[in-house]
């Protein structure tokens, strides 16, 4: 059976973590996303969904789905709510990531397992991975991407970033850093080189 290296991709808001993960997937890595797992969990008829409705109230339910934007707006205005939400979701997310890792390992055809985890260091989960990669970008670029992608404000960007470790500190702690200030081609080149390095070590 091939040795499957367990990688975590982290970084600040809108730094390009998801794009980096897509590029790793294109190269043959098995990729999972903590945000995607959360998205799948946050449905009204799930156990987690019901608990989230109890926390935030029935007004977060719209068209038989949970309005994640409303949840985020409330959570980042009330840190007790945010912590309660995280306590509900994070253990389930990490259990699902581990389940996916075991699935990939048993498949026996992958060299890299890549998990996109924005709050890796905040939750002290870095030691559960063989390698940590931080994706960075200039603050102004991240703000611009965040506003464009989410249609939210700089204030909302700042509220979220205030709950995270500074991306520069994440970069210092990680094994590798990918800088995403330039073109997609430049980003692809960095990921391709890193994939080659990690799969031949």
Backbone torsions as a table, in degrees:
resi	resn	phi	psi	omega
1	UNK	NA	137.5	179.8
2	UNK	-66.1	145.0	173.7
3	UNK	-73.4	121.3	-177.4
4	UNK	-101.3	111.3	177.8
5	UNK	-79.4	138.3	-176.2
6	UNK	-103.7	109.7	-176.6
7	UNK	-108.6	145.1	170.0
8	UNK	-115.9	133.5	174.5
9	UNK	-107.4	122.8	180.0
10	UNK	-134.5	-176.8	-178.3
11	UNK	149.2	178.5	-179.2
12	UNK	-77.5	178.5	179.3
13	UNK	-60.4	133.6	173.1
14	UNK	55.7	31.9	177.8
15	UNK	-82.6	-20.0	179.6
16	UNK	115.7	19.8	-178.2
17	UNK	-58.5	-45.8	-177.2
18	UNK	-64.8	-41.1	178.5
19	UNK	-63.0	-42.5	177.6
20	UNK	-59.7	-42.2	178.9
21	UNK	-63.4	-41.2	177.6
22	UNK	-61.1	-39.1	-179.7
23	UNK	-68.0	-38.9	175.5
24	UNK	-63.5	-40.1	179.4
25	UNK	-63.9	-42.3	178.4
26	UNK	-59.0	-30.4	-179.2
27	UNK	-83.9	-9.4	175.9
28	UNK	118.3	4.0	178.6
29	UNK	-77.4	155.1	172.0
30	UNK	-89.5	121.6	-171.3
31	UNK	-121.6	135.6	172.6
32	UNK	-130.1	154.7	-178.3
33	UNK	-125.3	126.1	176.6
34	UNK	-60.1	-40.7	-180.0
35	UNK	-63.0	-38.5	179.5
36	UNK	-67.4	-38.8	177.2
37	UNK	-62.1	-44.8	178.2
38	UNK	-60.1	-43.8	179.6
39	UNK	-57.5	-42.3	179.7
40	UNK	-70.0	-29.2	179.9
41	UNK	-75.4	-34.9	-172.9
42	UNK	-84.0	70.4	172.9
43	UNK	-123.8	145.9	-171.8
44	UNK	-57.9	-32.3	-173.9
45	UNK	-93.4	5.3	176.2
46	UNK	-87.2	162.5	178.6
47	UNK	-60.5	-46.3	178.6
48	UNK	-63.3	-43.6	179.3
49	UNK	-56.8	-43.8	179.0
50	UNK	-63.0	-40.3	179.2
51	UNK	-67.6	-36.1	177.9
52	UNK	-67.2	-39.2	176.8
53	UNK	-62.9	-39.4	176.8
54	UNK	-62.3	-37.7	-179.5
55	UNK	-70.8	-45.4	-169.2
56	UNK	-103.3	-13.9	-179.8
57	UNK	97.0	158.6	-174.4
58	UNK	-67.8	-14.5	-177.6
59	UNK	-69.8	-10.0	177.9
60	UNK	-82.2	-7.9	178.6
61	UNK	-90.1	122.2	178.1
62	UNK	-137.9	127.1	178.8
63	UNK	52.9	44.8	177.9
64	UNK	60.2	29.0	173.2
65	UNK	-143.5	163.2	179.6
66	UNK	-90.5	129.2	-179.7
67	UNK	-79.8	100.7	-175.5
68	UNK	-64.6	-30.8	179.2
69	UNK	-65.6	-42.5	177.6
70	UNK	-64.4	-41.3	178.4
71	UNK	-60.2	-47.5	-179.0
72	UNK	-62.7	-43.0	-179.2
73	UNK	-60.3	-44.4	178.7
74	UNK	-67.1	-44.1	-175.1
75	UNK	-63.9	-40.9	-176.9
76	UNK	-80.2	-5.9	172.0
77	UNK	-95.2	-15.9	-177.9
78	UNK	-136.2	100.3	-172.9
79	UNK	-65.3	-25.7	175.9
80	UNK	-65.3	-41.5	176.7
81	UNK	-63.6	-42.9	-179.6
82	UNK	-60.2	-46.7	-179.5
83	UNK	-64.9	-38.5	178.5
84	UNK	-65.2	-40.0	178.2
85	UNK	-64.0	-45.6	-179.6
86	UNK	-63.2	-39.1	179.8
87	UNK	-63.9	-31.2	177.4
88	UNK	-73.8	-45.6	-167.7
89	UNK	-87.6	-44.0	-170.5
90	UNK	-58.7	-43.5	179.0
91	UNK	-60.2	-37.6	-179.5
92	UNK	-69.6	-39.1	179.6
93	UNK	-62.8	-46.8	-178.5
94	UNK	-68.2	-33.4	175.3
95	UNK	-64.0	-39.1	179.8
96	UNK	-69.6	-39.1	177.0
97	UNK	-61.8	-43.3	179.1
98	UNK	-64.6	-38.5	177.5
99	UNK	-62.3	-42.6	178.4
100	UNK	-66.8	-37.1	178.0
101	UNK	-62.1	-45.3	179.6
102	UNK	-63.8	-37.6	177.6
103	UNK	-62.2	-46.1	179.9
104	UNK	-65.7	-39.0	-179.2
105	UNK	-65.1	-41.8	-179.2
106	UNK	-69.3	-27.7	178.5
107	UNK	-63.7	-30.6	173.2
108	UNK	68.2	19.7	-177.5
109	UNK	-125.1	3.9	-178.5
110	UNK	-111.6	149.7	174.9
111	UNK	-101.2	-27.3	-179.0
112	UNK	-129.6	133.3	169.7
113	UNK	-108.5	121.8	-174.1
114	UNK	-119.3	123.2	178.1
115	UNK	-116.3	124.9	176.0
116	UNK	-85.5	113.1	-174.7
117	UNK	-133.9	95.7	-177.7
118	UNK	-57.4	-39.5	-174.4
119	UNK	-102.6	37.0	-177.0
120	UNK	-57.3	-54.5	-176.7
121	UNK	-73.1	-34.0	179.4
122	UNK	-61.7	-30.4	-178.0
123	UNK	-101.4	7.1	176.6
124	UNK	56.4	42.0	-178.2
125	UNK	-103.5	3.3	-174.0
126	UNK	-60.9	-30.6	-177.6
127	UNK	-72.9	-8.9	178.2
128	UNK	-83.7	-0.3	-177.2
129	UNK	-122.8	148.5	178.2
130	UNK	-71.3	-36.6	-174.1
131	UNK	-141.4	138.2	175.4
132	UNK	-118.2	130.0	177.3
133	UNK	-117.4	127.5	175.8
134	UNK	-105.1	130.3	175.7
135	UNK	-97.5	126.1	-178.9
136	UNK	-122.1	157.6	173.0
137	UNK	-157.0	156.8	178.4
138	UNK	-58.9	146.3	-176.4
139	UNK	-55.9	-43.7	-178.3
140	UNK	-62.8	-36.6	178.8
141	UNK	-68.5	-42.8	178.7
142	UNK	-62.2	-42.4	178.9
143	UNK	-60.8	-46.1	-179.0
144	UNK	-61.2	-45.1	179.2
145	UNK	-63.7	-43.0	-178.3
146	UNK	-59.8	-47.7	-178.8
147	UNK	-63.5	-41.8	-178.7
148	UNK	-67.3	-41.5	-175.3
149	UNK	-78.3	-35.9	-172.0
150	UNK	-107.4	-13.9	-175.2
151	UNK	60.0	30.1	175.9
152	UNK	-107.2	-179.9	-171.4
153	UNK	-99.1	167.7	175.2
154	UNK	-61.1	-35.3	179.3
155	UNK	-60.4	-42.8	178.6
156	UNK	-67.3	-35.8	174.5
157	UNK	-60.2	-47.4	-177.8
158	UNK	-66.0	-37.3	177.5
159	UNK	-60.9	-42.2	-178.9
160	UNK	-71.3	-43.5	-179.5
161	UNK	-65.0	-29.0	179.8
162	UNK	-64.4	-22.1	-179.5
163	UNK	-92.9	4.1	-178.8
164	UNK	-117.7	156.9	172.2
165	UNK	-67.5	143.1	178.4
166	UNK	-53.4	130.5	-178.1
167	UNK	-55.1	-32.7	178.5
168	UNK	-64.3	-37.4	177.8
169	UNK	-69.2	-36.9	175.9
170	UNK	-61.7	-43.4	-178.9
171	UNK	-61.6	-40.7	-179.6
172	UNK	-64.1	-33.0	-177.3
173	UNK	-82.1	-20.0	-170.7
174	UNK	-85.3	167.1	-179.9
175	UNK	-79.0	-36.2	-179.4
176	UNK	-139.3	151.3	177.5
177	UNK	-125.2	132.0	174.0
178	UNK	-111.7	123.4	-179.7
179	UNK	-96.0	128.8	-173.4
180	UNK	-122.8	59.4	177.3
181	UNK	-100.7	-11.1	-172.0
182	UNK	-113.5	-144.4	-172.6
183	UNK	-80.8	166.4	175.1
184	UNK	-62.0	-36.7	179.3
185	UNK	-62.0	-40.6	178.3
186	UNK	-65.4	-41.3	178.6
187	UNK	-64.7	-44.4	179.4
188	UNK	-60.1	-39.6	-179.6
189	UNK	-63.0	-43.4	178.8
190	UNK	-63.3	-44.5	-178.7
191	UNK	-66.0	-41.6	-179.7
192	UNK	-61.3	-44.7	179.2
193	UNK	-63.8	-42.0	-178.7
194	UNK	-68.8	-39.7	177.1
195	UNK	-59.7	-45.9	179.7
196	UNK	-61.1	-44.1	179.4
197	UNK	-61.9	-47.2	-174.3
198	UNK	-72.2	-26.5	-178.7
199	UNK	-91.7	-4.0	178.3
200	UNK	-114.0	-4.0	179.3
201	UNK	-71.9	NA	NA
